[in-house]
Amino acid sequence: MRVVIQRVNEAYVAIENKRKSAIGLGLVVLLGIEHNDTPEDADWLCAKLARLRIFADENGLMNHDIQTVGGSFIVVSQFTLHASTKKGNRPSYIRAARPEQAVPLYEHFVEKLKQTSGCDVFTGEFGAYMQVGLVNDGPVTILMDSAKKE
């Protein structure tokens, strides 16, 4: 399971030009699910996200987690995070999980993130064509992969 995390001042997800979700301060989580991912991968990532200290304290240092600052999450499924660009110029998505496996893992991830963080967690819509708008704060953008738990 792979995530791209962006610290934001505000963000939204729109589908067919209608806003589905919007947050102020928080994290946008782009979630890519691979065919060999498990609920344990989701649990590990959710625990990391809930404790990730990337929000500024009173001295401007990244010492606060999302709960401390009263932030929210938007989780957006994004199979393109598993694109392979080794050959040619057209990415291959063969490593991305098929919907019958990915949807339950996506739903598990969202529920686990709510439980683990205690924060509001909003979503896009799995498989939909979405527009994601955000104001990246910092910018702070972090990549995490459950296959690299080191």
JOBELCOR-V729028 format. One record per residue. N is the residue number from 1. RES is the residue in one small letter. OMEGA is omega as a letter, one per 20 degrees, with the letter a starting at -180 (none if undefined). Layout:
((N:RES:OMEGA) (N:RES:OMEGA))
//
This chain:
((1:m:a) (2:r:r) (3:v:r) (4:v:a) (5:i:r) (6:q:r) (7:r:a) (8:v:r) (9:n:r) (10:e:r) (11:a:r) (12:y:r) (13:v:r) (14:a:r) (15:i:a) (16:e:r) (17:n:r) (18:k:r) (19:r:r) (20:k:a) (21:s:r) (22:a:r) (23:i:r) (24:g:r) (25:l:r) (26:g:a) (27:l:r) (28:v:a) (29:v:r) (30:l:a) (31:l:r) (32:g:a) (33:i:a) (34:e:a) (35:h:a) (36:n:r) (37:d:a) (38:t:r) (39:p:r) (40:e:r) (41:d:r) (42:a:a) (43:d:r) (44:w:r) (45:l:a) (46:c:r) (47:a:r) (48:k:a) (49:l:a) (50:a:a) (51:r:a) (52:l:a) (53:r:a) (54:i:r) (55:f:a) (56:a:r) (57:d:a) (58:e:r) (59:n:r) (60:g:r) (61:l:r) (62:m:a) (63:n:a) (64:h:r) (65:d:a) (66:i:r) (67:q:a) (68:t:a) (69:v:r) (70:g:a) (71:g:r) (72:s:r) (73:f:r) (74:i:r) (75:v:a) (76:v:r) (77:s:a) (78:q:a) (79:f:a) (80:t:r) (81:l:r) (82:h:r) (83:a:r) (84:s:a) (85:t:a) (86:k:a) (87:k:r) (88:g:a) (89:n:r) (90:r:a) (91:p:r) (92:s:a) (93:y:a) (94:i:a) (95:r:a) (96:a:a) (97:a:r) (98:r:a) (99:p:a) (100:e:r) (101:q:a) (102:a:a) (103:v:r) (104:p:r) (105:l:r) (106:y:r) (107:e:r) (108:h:r) (109:f:a) (110:v:a) (111:e:r) (112:k:r) (113:l:r) (114:k:a) (115:q:a) (116:t:a) (117:s:a) (118:g:a) (119:c:r) (120:d:r) (121:v:r) (122:f:a) (123:t:r) (124:g:r) (125:e:a) (126:f:r) (127:g:a) (128:a:r) (129:y:a) (130:m:r) (131:q:r) (132:v:r) (133:g:a) (134:l:r) (135:v:a) (136:n:a) (137:d:r) (138:g:i) (139:p:r) (140:v:r) (141:t:a) (142:i:r) (143:l:r) (144:m:a) (145:d:a) (146:s:r) (147:a:a) (148:k:a) (149:k:a) (150:e:none))
//
